[in-house]
């Protein structure tokens, strides 16, 4: 039996997708894998967005400037944000197994994207990469 894998996501001030990003922005994992969010730059956190994770999945909220490790416990799409920079579209996507809740996430995403003041299409671009 395969053991669960570990993945790292950096919280960055600037990356390939511009300012205030998670790298990688879209991460494919298996249920049971652990994702470590690393504070590569200061003043960031990682937290799941209510209504944009699989039903029954465990939400998370990391502290500012601290590593947070999350074990993915349900199949589907997870959208997360850096709370102080969510208006700057500092968001990311985790896909665990099959994207079983992708339609619901796309439908509910406007609750988050309506608050973006820049990079207004960033989350839509990330979700378009999910198959």
Secondary structure, 3 states (H helix, E strand, C coil): CCCCCEEEEEEEEEECCEEEEEECCEEEECCCCEEEEECCCCCCCCEECCCCCCCCCCCCECCCCCCEEEECCCCEEEEEECHHHHHHCCEEEEEECCCCCHHHHHHHCHHHHCCCCCCCCHHHHHHHCCC
